[in-house]
Amino acid sequence: MDSQHWRAVITAAQAGDRRALDELVEGWLPLVYNIVGRALNGHADVDDVVQETMLRAVGNLGSLRDPDSFRSWLVAIAMRQIRDRARRRTPDRLEEAAAADFAELTVLRLQLEGQRREVAEAVRWLDDEDRHLLSLWWLEVAGELTRRELAAAVGITRQHAAVRVQRMKERLETSRGIVRALDGGCPDLREITGRWNGRPDSVWRKRLARHLRGCGYCGGTREAVVPAERLLVGLALVPLPVGFTLSLALGGKTAAAATSAGWSAKLLGALTKPAVAMTAGATIVAGGAYVVTQPPDAPPPRAAVTPTASSAPPRTSAPPRTSAPPAPTPKSSPTATKKADPYGTVVDAVDRAPDPNARPAALPRRPESGITSTGGPKAVMQHRGDRVTLTGRGYVLVRWQISPGSRPGALVMPSWTGLKGRLFHVASGGSRRMDDPLPGAPNGYATGMGGPDIGYAVLPPGTQQMWQNEYFYVDGTVTLTQNERGCDYGLIVFPTKRDAVVEDIDQGPPRGAIRYGLVRDTGTDSAPVPQYVTRATPADPATVPQRSRV
């Protein structure tokens, strides 16, 4: 978390800045959704509890004296709402089915496999109290919360929190063993579970745990069991579901009046009818004006995809690449009188590496007010589902690290989703393309995409070859997701400045580089956009189609 940025946003929201209040709600909604979702395991009440939490936070924002304590304050509100909901439950509501099992959502939306999937599914076997604590501990080991914030949210000391967490982890490990055993083929276990209705609960957890302790078949494990905290480190938040709505109505009052007055959540919800409901990018109604953070998409215009090709022949040392022919130019209509908006109609296309000694063109100058990143100054994304949201106006570096030696195969490309505003691919650098020979490789045969001794990383047909450093210009907000499934790769994302881009691409062979960089920016809306980008927010970002128009 960029504490300086959020401190400024919170202070502005308290002063009545509508956009700041909107950004505050949108920025912290995913954290609240993950806490409540795991604590209630996706029960139908999740949406209500999340909304009640956000309404209470907005209604009492004026009472927050220290903006630096906002996160712990918000988490404590969420936990109070969860406990209040538990107290309100009546016996006839205990058997209500969950709206969407959160363990299953975690597996599907984060594409968890192996022991990470096992941990997520084991959550179903925990009692409510353990699940409430797990919802915070999961985020602690993922780097979203601190132990101090966890203890404050539960209302206990840090020492007591350590004891509670340890006991919960022991029951979680028992539950992991149950998940593992149920996936196995123990004949005795099949006989025991013949009378089980398939719904996890504490009674069956204890019964199955007794069987596991005395069963040689179930007790043996085919692989080393990794501690849960190691599996959860750096794991991304579960994204908000498509269609998730949040209604915040401040009526005819200003945001400052609402927050300083400390309105109750019930009053806030009743002030304006009908309440405004938007998808995950929360829209706040303040002072009677709509603050729209995610406008409806207009139908994308059709246009040709123009590949940018150099006259230089491809280097013979690079492994073969696949390419797709350019899209056909649509026939113009004789009745057309208005030129289509070019933004988003020019998409990255397959191109050849420029001559090593070809200096880059001048990089056009675009406005820079700065980029804020949910990953901080350097977001490291090593696993499928890792993501970073970029907001503002300025340049961003995406550095590629491909590891075919760890796991070769087809690359599932990263994708840009939830785009609001504009995104351009402006330059490539890092002194080499990823298919350039690595320095010191025998016969120049090994490249950043692999070699005969370690295997190759293979791009999807028609995908543009990456350079080690790829530069983009963001004017708005967008989320970049690492979609690793086949070949192992990582991305490091840095907000940067135009001067740093120019310095990188001007590094050429005279200074020990393989080749100069390449400028792709035209300085206009005809600059190319990445191949895998969409304004939508799909549940699985890996499903973004190639060459989608924005």
N, C-alpha and C positions, 0 to 999 in steps of 0.2 A: 504494500500500500504506500502511495506517495503521501505521507502525512502532511507535508506542506501544502500540497494541492487541496486535500480534503479539508484542512483547517480553513483555507480561504473559502471553499465552497460552503462549508457550514456557517461561517461568519456571514457570508453574503446572504444565505438563506434566512438566517435569523434577522437580517436587516430588511428583508422583504423582497429580495431578488428572486423573481419567479423562475428564471432559467436555472439558477443555482439550486432551488428547491426541487425542481424537476430532475436535475442531474443527481442530486443527493438520493432521491428515491430510486431512480433507475440504477445508480451505481451500487446501492446496498441491498436492493431487492433479492439478487441471487443468493447472497449470504444468508438472509433470513429464510428464504425458501428452502435452502439446504438444511438448515438447522431444524426447522419445523417438519420438513418432509421426512427426515431420518428419525426424528423423535416420535412422530406419529406413524411412521412407515407408510406414508402415502394415503392415510385415511381420508375419507371424504371431507373431513373438517380442515384439511391442510390449507386450502384456499382461504377459508374464513379466518383461521388463526394468523396466516401471513398478512392478510389485509388488516386485521385488527391491530397487529403489531405495528405496521407502517403508519396506520392512522394515529395510533397513540404517540408514535415517535414524532410525526409531523405536528400533532396537536400540542405536544409538550416541548417542542424544540427550543422555545424561548427560555425554558427553565434550565437548559444545559449551560453551565457556567464555563466548562473547559472543553473546547472543541476537540482536544486530543483524546478525551475520554469517550468520544461519540460511539466508537465501536463497542466497547464494553457496556456502555449504557444501552445501546440498541439490542445487544445480545441478551442483556438482563431483562429487557421488556419482552423479548420473544419467549424466554423461559418462563416468565410469569404468565404469559398468555397460554402457554402449553400446560402449566400446572392448573390454571383456572379452568381450562377445558376439561382436564382430567377430573376435577372436582364436580363439574357440571354433568358428567356422564351418569346416566341412570342405568340400573340393571338391564332394562329392556333395550338399551342401546349398545350393550357390550358386544353383541354378536353382529353388529353392522359390518358389512364387507368393506374392504378398503377400496377407494376409488381407483387407485393405481399403486400397486405394490412398489414402494420406493426402492427396495432392494433390486427389483427387476429393472426399474428405470435407471438405476445407477449402472447396472451391467450393460444395458442397451445403449445409453447415451454416452457413456465413457468408453464403450467397447472394451470392457474388462475381460481378461482371459486368465485362465490358470488360477493361481492362488489369490489374485486380486478379486476375481469373480467369486471365489469361495468365501472371502471375507464379507463381501457385500451380501451374499445369500445367507450367511450365518446370522446376520442382524435379525432375521425373522424369528429366531429362536430365543431372543432376549426378552426379559420382562420389560414393562414400560419404564421403570426407573433406570434400568441399565441402558435402555435405548435412548432415553433422554440424555444421559451422560455421554453415551457414545456419539450422539449428534454433535457434541462440542469437542470431544477428544479427537474424532475423525478430522475435524477442521484444525485442531491444534497441530497434529502431526503433518497435516497438509500445508502448514504454514499460514493459515488464515486467521488463527487465534493464538493468543499466548496462554500459558498456564495461569497467570494472574487473572486474565479475563475469564477463563473457564471457571476458576474458583469463585470469582465474583458473581458470575451468572447463576451458579448453583447456590450461592449464599453460604459458603463454607470457607475455612482457611485453606491455604495452599497445602499445608501438611495433611489435612483431612482429605483434600482433593486427591493427593497422591495415593492414599489408601483406597479411596473409592475407585479410582481409575484402575489400580492394580487388581482389585476384586472383579471389576467389570471385564478386564482383559482376560482373566482366567475363565470366566464364563463364555467369553467370546471364543477362546481357543477350544473349549469343549464343544461349542456350537459348530466351529469349523470342522472338527472331527466328525460330527454327525452328518454335515453336508457331504464330506468326503466318503463316509461309509454308505450313505444312501445312494451315491453315484456308483458304488461298487456292486459286487455280486454275491455278498454273503448270504447263503441259504437260510441260516438261522435268523438273520435280520429280516429277511422277507417274511418269515413266519411270524415274528414278533409284530411287524408293522401291518399284518393282515387285518387287524382290528382298528388301525389308525385312520382317522378321517382325512389325513393329509394336511391338517392345519397345525402349524408349529405352536406349542405352548410349553410352559415350564414343567408340567407333569410329564409330558412325553420326552422333554429334554433330559430330565433326570433318569427316566426309564431307559432311554437309548444310551445315555452316558454310562450307565451301569453295564450294559451289554458291551460297549466298546472297551471298558476296562478289563473285561474278562474274555474277550474274543481275540484269538490269535490272528484270524483273517482280517478283521477290521482294525486291529491294533497296529498291524504292519503298514507302513507307508512306502509308496513307490518313489518318493522324492523327498528331499530335505524340506522340512516345513519352515518357511521364512516367517519371522515375527511380523505381526500385523502392522506395527508401526513402520517397518521398513517398506512394506508394500504400499503404504498410504502416503509416504513422503512425496510432496509435490504434486499429488493427484489433483486434477482440476475440479472445480465445482460442477455439480450436475447442472446443465443448462436448463433454463425455464422451459416448460413444455410449450409447444405451439398452441396458441389459443389461450394461454394463461392470461387472465384479466385482473387488473387492479383498478379500483375506482377510488379516486380521491377528489372530493369536492370541497372547495373552500368558499363557495357561494360568492356573494358580492363583496366579501372582505378581501383585503390584500393578504399576501402570505405573511407579512410582518404582523398584521393584526391577529391572524389565526394563531401563529406560533407564540406570540407574546401573551395572548390571552389565555393560553393553556387550555384550549377547548378540549372537551372530552371527545373520544373517538365516536361515540354514538351521536353527539351533536354535529360533529364534522360530517358524518355520513348523511345526516338528515337535512343539511342546510340547502342543498340544491337538488332538485329533481327534474329530469332524471340524472343520476350520476353518470359521469363519463367513464366508459370502460374501453381500454385500449389493450393491445398485446404488450409483451414484456417491456417495451419501451414505454414506461408509464407516462400518461398524459395528465397533467394537473390543470384543473380549472381554477384560476385565481383572478379575482376582480372581474369576473364575467368574460375573460378572454381565454381562448384555447391556446395552450402551449403544446403544439404538436411535435413530438419527437420522432415519429415514424409515419410520414405521409404515405397514402396509398401509392402503389407503383403504377405508373402509366405504361401502356403497352410499349414494349421496346421497338424502336425503328429498325427496319431491315437495312443492312448495308454490307458492302463487300469487306472482306478481311484481307488487308494488304500486307503480305509478308515483306519484311525488310531484309534484303539479301545483299551480301557483299560480293564483289566480283572476284574476290580471292578464293581459290579452290580450298576445299576442306583439307585439314591436316591429315596425312596418311597414318599418323600414329594414333589418332583417336579411334575408339571402337565405333562400329557402324551405328548409325542413328536412323530411326524411322522418321518419316516426314509425311505430312498430309498436304494434298494440293490445296491451293487457296480457294476460298469459297467463290462461287460464280457471282459476277456482278449482276444485281437484279435489273430488270428492264425498267427504264424510267417511264412514268406515266405521262402522256401528252397533256393531261389536264392538271398536273401538279404545278402549283404556283408558289408553294412555300417550301423552302429547303429544310430537311429534317435536322434536328439537333444532332450534331456529330458526336456528342459525348457518349461514350460507351459503345460506339459502333465500330471502333478500331480496336481489335483485340490482338494481344501478342500472338505471333505466328512463328513457325520454325524458321530459323535463319542460320547462316554460316558464320563461323568465327572470322572476325576481321584479320587482316594481315597483322602480324605481331608489331610491326613498326608503324601502323596506321594510328595516328593520334586521334583522340576523340574530338567530336565537334564541341562547340561551346554549349554549356549547360544553361538553358534558359533560367531566368530568375523568377521564382514564384514567391508570393507573400509567405512569411514565416512568423507565426505568433507562438509557436511551440506545440509540442505533442506531449500529452500525458498518456502513460501506459499503465495498465493494471498490473503489469509485470515489473514495474520499476524501471530504472535506467538500463537494466540488462535482463531480459526475460529468456530463460533457457528452457526450451521445450524438447524433451527427449522421448516422450511417450505419446501414443495415440490418445487424443482427447485433450492434450495440453493446449491451452489457448491464451491469447492476450488480446485485450481490447484497446484500441488506439483512438484517441480523441484529440481534436484540435486542428491546427493548420501548419503543416511542415513536413520534413523529410524523415523517412524511416529506413533503416538498414536491416535486411534479413540475411543473415550469414548461414550458409549451408555447411553441414557436416554429414557426409554420407559414409556409412560404415558397412560396405559389402563384406568385409572380413568378418564382421560379427554375424550378419545374416544377409546374404545376397538375395536378389530376386526383383520382382516388379515393384516400382515405387508407386505408392498411393499418394498423390500430390497434396500439399496443404491447400486450404481453401480460405477465401475471404467471404464472410457472411455478415448479414445485418447491416449492410452498407447504407449509411445516411449521409448524403453529400456526394463527394467525388473521390476517386482513387486512381492514380496514374502510375505506370511503370516508367520511371524517368531515366535510369542508368544501370549499368552493370559494371562491376569492378572486382577488386580483390586480386588483381594481377593475373587472373587466369579464369578460363571456363572450367567447369568440373570435368570435362572430357579431355582437357589438356594433360600431357604427360607430367607425372609428378617428378620433381627434381630428384635426381639420383636413381630413378627407376631403371632397371636393366633394359637396354635397347629402347627406352622410352615407351615401354609397352604398358606399364601400369599407370592408370589415371585416377582422378578422384571418383570416377564411376566404377572402378574395380580393375581387375586384371585376371590372367589365367590361373594364378595361384590362389586367389581368394574369391573368385566369382565376380559377377557384374551387377550393378544396379541398372535396371531397365526402365526407361521412361514409357508412359502410355503413348500409343501412336499419336503423332501430331503435337506432342508437347514440346514446347520450346526448351532447349538445353539451358540449364541454369549456369550462372557464374558463381564463384565463391561468395561474392557480395552482390546482392541485388538491392537496388534502391527504389523506393516508392514515395509518392507524395500523397498525403492524406489531407483532405479538406472536409472535415466532418467527423464521422466515427465509423469504425469497422472492426470486426473481430477476425483475427487470423488463427486458424486451428491446425495443429499438427495431426495428420491423418495416417500416420505410420501403420502399416499392416504387413507389408511384404518386406522389402529391403529395409534394414535398420538405418534411420537417419535422425538428425537433430537440427533444430533451428535456434539461432540466437537473434533476438530482436532488440535493436537499439534505436530509440529516437535520436536523430542526428541533425546536422545543419548542412546547408548547401555547400559551404566552404569545405567541409570535411568530405563531401561527395566529390567535389572537384579535385581535391588533393589525392583521393584514392584513385580515381580514374586516370589521373595524369602520371601515375606510377607506371613506367614502361620498361622495356628491355635494357635501356642504358642504366637503369637503377636496380637491376637484378630481377625484374618481373618477367613473366612469360610474354605478356602482351599488354598494351594499353587497354584501358576500359572502353566502354561503348556508351554513348549518349543516345537515349531513345525518346527523350522529351522533345516535342515540337513547340512547347510553350503555349499551346492552344488546347482546346477540347478534342483535337484530333490526335493527341498523344495516346499511346496504347494503354489499355487496361489489362490486368492479369487475366489469364485464361480461365481461372477457376474463381469467379467472383459472383456474388448475388446480393440483392437487397433483402432477400428472404432470410429466415432463420430456421433452417431445417433441423429436425431432431438429430440427424446424423450429418454433420458437415461434409463427410466424405462423399455424399451423394450429389454434391454440387456439379452440374454438368459442365463439361469443357466448353470453352468459347461462349459462355452465356453472356448475353448483352445486358448492360445496365443503363 
